[in-house]
Amino acid sequence: MTARRDDPLPARTDSPRRSSWRALQSRSYRRYFLGQSLSLLGTWIQQVALGWLVYRLTGSTALLGGVAFLSQAPQLVLAPFAGIIIDRADRKRLMIVIQSLMLVQAVALAAMTYLDLIRPWVILIAAAVLGVLNSFDAPLRHALAGQLVAKREDIPNAIALNALTFNVARFIGPPLAGMLLGLSSEAFCFAVNGLSFVGVILALVSIDSPFERPRPMPFGSALREGFDYVRNSIPVGGLLLQVALLNFFAASYLPMMPAFARDVFHGGPDMLGALLGSAGAGALCASLYLVTRQSVRGLTGTIASANLLAACALTGFALTDAVWLACMLLFLLGFGMIAGNASTNTILQTILPTGLRGRVLALYTAANLGAAAAGGLVAGWVAERAGPEMTLLAAGVLLLLVALRFRFGLERLRVHLRPLYAELGITHITPNGQRKAAT
């Protein structure tokens, strides 16, 4: 059964090693985790191949930003409505439908590319379709993580493992995509992504996920309830705003990578894979760090440090023309972004009431991926006029101002979080693994 929001957290006696992977003790979550690993790997392969295809056909940074925008931007509009549907639906069945449609999209893209029917306008339409599906897929993945674990206190670990899965794929996917592009074609990469959805669909079919249907509520009332909750909760509203600003500025680097790989560092698909793989390695290390944490407490400080790290790394990347230094700075940028995003997600999933989880997590997804898409679109447009280096330099400086603002307001956020943690029975964990009452 789904745990109530006021369920206390029992004391844990697990060893640190076992604690880092404790969510995988739940059979349903373990199967879902393995299926998602395959699906996310295919998603990263397609994302890299699509960016390379667009730049190979057009040489336009504006179109790179446009494709990135359309693949995520629908979440800015659809996220509140998707959240209501997620809160009302059988999440497992809805996830199977969404994954099946994404499989069809990938196969269609592969076929059209292979038959040389692909055109820039076709890519834009395919990106928009993917954006609509992502409006449901991303918040569903977050919501299912909490539903599939057997113990409520394992939810933060499941969220960290979700981030780990995503970033293992992010680390392996771009270099693998670069290798596949060198050996075959973009069409083959799209076909690999289509095949990867089979794994998660089979995993979802095989698991049993009980779901408590919330009380019936008119659509408009449900929408207002979600927005009112976010507006009246200082921690939730503040964290969502910070995620939106972090991703708007920091994620603007992603659609610029084909231009940096070819025009700044004078490379090909292998250079693109190396740059994206460096950011993926940093993101992977951030996920590993979060997996080893035993408590949600202290994550606000992690967010503040991650914001500053991402801002400095993005600024430095824009200023260097040395490949080795660029890769190192992208590593730090990837670490900072994932540490900030995943820590925020963990706090939100810990404090959210069950009946509002889908709606608020959909808004989190919009603040994360939707803001990143908007940032990519703006970056692509600016880069057409100012160049990719100046564009990312400006983004880095603005992100630094955002990071300092969050750091100076950190204590106010903590004041409002402490009573929520105390209500849930979440305590400090000392270095020797003992729990200490919250103050």
N, C-alpha and C positions, 0 to 999 in steps of 0.2 A: 504494500500500500504506500501511497505517497505520504511522506512525513508532513506533520503540521509545522507551521512556522515556529511555534513555541516549544517544539520538542527540545529538551535539553541534550547537550552533547555529552555522552558518557566518557569517562576517563579511558585513555588508551594506554596499552602496555606494549605496543608493537616496537620492534627494533627499528632504528632509522632506515635500514636497508629495506625491510619489509614494508615500512610505512610509506616509502616513496612510491610503491606500486600497489597500494592496498585496494584501490578501486577495481583493479583487475581480478580481485577475488570474486567479484560479482560476475556470474556466468554470462548474463545478458550483456553487460557492459563490455566484457572481454571480447565477445563475438563482434559487437558493434565496432569496437576499437580496431580490430584487425581488418574489417571490411572498409572502414573509413581510411585506413592507412593506404590501401590500394587506390581508392577513389581520389584522394587528395594528391597522390603522386601523379596520376593522370591529369588532374586539373592543372598542376604546375607545368607539366610538359606542354599542354595545349596553350597555356597563357604565354609562355616564352615563344612557341612556334607562331602564334597569332601575331605577336608584336613584330617578329622578324618578317613575317609575310607582308604585313602592312607596310613596313619601312622598305622592304625590297620592291614592292609594287609602286610606291608613291614617293618615298624619300621625304615624307612630311611628318614633322614632329607634332603639328596640330592634329593630324589624323591619328597619330599614336595616342595623344591625349583624349581624342574623341572616342576611340574604341575603348580605352580604359574607363572613360566616363559612362558610356552606355552599358558596359558590362556590370556596373555597380550602382549607377545613379538611380534606377527605378526604386531602390530601397528608400531613398529620401521621401518618395511619395507613397509607396505601397507598404512600407514597414508598419505603420499603425494598423492598417487593415489586415495585413498578414498576421500580426500579433494576435488580433482578436480571433481569427480563424484557428491559429495554433492553440489558443487557450480553449477553444470549443471542440477541436477535432481529436480523433485518434491519431496521436502524433506519429506512431509507427507507420500506419497506413498512409498518412499524408507524406511522410518522408519517402516511402516506396514510390509513390506517384511522382514526386518531384525528381527523384533520382532517375526514374525511367524516362522522363521527358528530357532530362539533361543528356542521357545516353543518346536519344534520338537526335538532339541538336548536334552533338559531337560527330555522329556518324554522317549526318547530312553535310556538315562542313567538310568532313574528309572526302566524301564522294564528289562534291562540287570542286574542291581543290584538285583532286586527282584527274577529273575530267576537264580541267582548265576552264571551268565556268565561273571561277571566283572573280569577283570584281570588288572594288572598295565599298560600293553601296551594299553589296551582299554581306560583306564583313560587318558593316555597321548594323544591318538588320539582325545578323546572328548574335552580335554583341548585345543588342537590345533585348532579344529573346532570353539570352543567358542572364541578363540583369533582372528580368522579371522573375525567373526561376530562383536566382540568388536571393531575392527578397524573402523567399520562404525557406530556402535551404540553410542559410547561415543561422537564423534564429532557431530553426528546428534542431540543428546540431547542438546548439548551446542548451536548449531546453531538454533534449533527450538525455544529455549527459547526467543531469540530476535525477531523471526518472528511472534510469537503468541501474543505478547503483543500489545495493541492498541496504546500506546504512547512510543516514543523512550526513553524518560527520565526514563521510568520504567524498562528498560533493566537491570541495575544493581540490582534492587530489584528482578527481575525474576531469575537472576543468583544466588542471595543469597538464594532465595526460593528453587531453584534446589538443592543447596548444603544442605539446611535444610532437604529436602525430602530424599536425599541420606543418611544423617547422622541420621535422625530419624530411617530409616531402619537399619542403621549400629548399632544403639543403641539397637533396639528391636530384630533384626534378630539373632545375635549370642546367646544371652540367650535363645531365643525361639528355635533355632536350637539345643542347648544343651538339652533342655527339650524334644523336639521331638525325638532326638537320644536316650534319656533315655527311652522314652515310646514306640518308634516304631523302625525305622531303617533308614539307609541312603536313601534307595529307596523311602520311604515316603517323606523325605525332598526334593528329586529331583522332585517328582510328585507335591508337593506343589509349587515349583518354576515354573513348566510347567503351572499350573493353573493360576499363578499370571500374566502371559503374556496376558491372555485374557482381563484383565482390561484395560491395556494400548492400546491394539489393538482396543477395542470398543471405547475408548476415541478418538483415532486418526480418526476412521471412522466417528465419529459424529461431528468433528470440520471442519471449513472452514479456510484454511490457504493460502491466496494469495501469489503467488511467482512470482518474476520478473526474467525471464530467462536472464542471462548475454549474452553479445555479443559472437558470435561463435569464438572459438580460438582453434588452433591445440593443441593436448594433450601435446606435448613436450613444446610448448610455454607457456601453462598454468602452467606446472610444473616449468619452469624456472622463470616465473613471481612470483610465490609464494615464491620460495627460494630467489630470488633477493630482494623481499620486506623484508623478515626477515633479510637477511644479511645487508641491507642498513639502517634498522631501529634499532638504538641503544636501545631504550626501549623494543621493541618486542624481539630482539635477546637476550638481557640481561635477560629479565624475563623468556624466555623459557629455557635458560641455568640454571637459578637458580631453576626452577621447576624440571628440570631433576636431578640436584644434590641432592636437598632435598628428592625427592622420591627414588632415587637410594639408599641412605643411610638410611633414616628414615623408609621407607616401608619394609626394610629387616626384620623387626620384625615379620611381619604378617605370612609368611610361617613357622616361628620358633615356633609359639604359641602351636601347638600340642605337640612338644617336651618339651617346658617349662611346659605345663599343666601336662603332665604325668611323666616326668623324673626329673624336677627341683622342682615342687610344689606337686608332688605325688597325682594328682587328675585324674578325668575322664572327660567325656563330659561336666559336669556341671562346672568344673574348667575352661575348655576351653571357655565356654560361658561367664563366669564371667570376664576372662581376656580380651577377645575381646569386651565384653559389656562395660568395663571400658574405653577402647579407643574410643568406639562408643559414650559414654556419653560425653567425652571431645570434640569429633568432633561435636556433637549435640550442645553443648554450644557455640562452635565457630561459627556455622551456625546461631544460634540465635543472637549472637552479630553482625554478618554481616548484618542480616536482619534489625536490628534497625538503621543501618547507613543510612544517607540521602544523602551522596555524595561519589563519587569515590575518591575524594581528601583525602590524608592522608593514603591511603592504602599501599603505599610503606614502610612507617614506620611500619605498621602492619606486613608486610612481614618480615622485618628485625627482629622484636621482636619474631615473630612466629618461624623463623629459629633457633634462639638462644634457645627458650623454648624447641623445639623438640630435639635439640642436647643434652641439659642438661638432659631432661627426659629419652632419650634413654640410655645415659651413666649410669644414676642412676638405671634404670631398670635392666641393665646387671649386676650390682653389688649387688643387694639385693636378699635375700632369704626369705623375709617376704612377705606373700601374700598381706596383706593390703597395704603395701608400694608399692608393684609392681602394684597393681590396681590403686593407686593414681598417680604413675608415668605414667602409660599407659593413664590415663585420660589427663594428661598434654601433652603427646605425640600426642594423637588424636586431642587435641585442636590446638597445634602448626601446625600440618600437614595441617589440613583443613583451618585454618586461612591463612596459606601461599598459598595453592593451590587456594582456592576460591577467595582470594584477587587478585591474579595474573590473574585469569580468568576474573574477573570483569574489571580490567584495560584493558586487551586485547580486550574484547568485546566492551568496550567503544570507543577505539581509532581505531579499525579496519575498513577499508573501506568495504562496503557491498559486493562488488564483490570478495573480498579475504577472506571473513569470514570463509567459509568452509575449505579452504586450510590451513590457519593459525591455526584454531582451531583443525584441525586434527594433526598438528604438536604439538600443546599444549597437546593433548591427548597422543601422543607418548612420549612427555617429561614427562608427569605425569605417566600414567599407564605403558607405555613401559619401562621407566627407572625403575619403581618399580619392574617390572617383571625381568629385568636384575639384579637388586640388590638382589632380592629373590633367583635367580639362583646362584649367586656368594655366597650369605650367606649360602645357603644349602650346597654347595660344601665345603666351609671353615669350616662349623660346623661339617662336617663328620670327620675333622682332628683336629680342635681346640676346638670343643664343642660349643654349642649355646651361652653360657655366654660370652666367649672371642670374639666370632664373633660379637655380638651386641655391646660389649664394643668398639671394633675397629671402628665399623660403627659410634657410637656416637662421638668418638673423631674426626674422619674425618669430620663428619657433623659440628662439632663445628668450625673447620677451615674454612669450606665453609661459615658458617653463619657470621663469622667475616669478611671474604672477602667481602660479600655482604654489610654488615653494613658500611664498610669503603668507599665503592663506591656508597653510597646512593645518595649523593648530585649530582653526575654526572648524575645519572638516572633521578633525579627530574628536572634538568636543561633541559633535552630533552623532558620531559613530559609536562612541563608547557605550551609551545606554542601549543601543541596539545589540551590540555584542554581549553585554551583560544579560539582557533579556533572553538571548539564545544560549546562554551558558558558556560562551566562548571565553577562554581564559588565556593568560600568558603561559608560554611553555619555556621553562628555564633550559640552559644548555645541557643539563643532565636528564632532560626528558620529563621532569616533574611539572605538574600544572600549578599555577599560582592564581589566586582569585583576582578577578579584574577589579580595577579601581575606577 
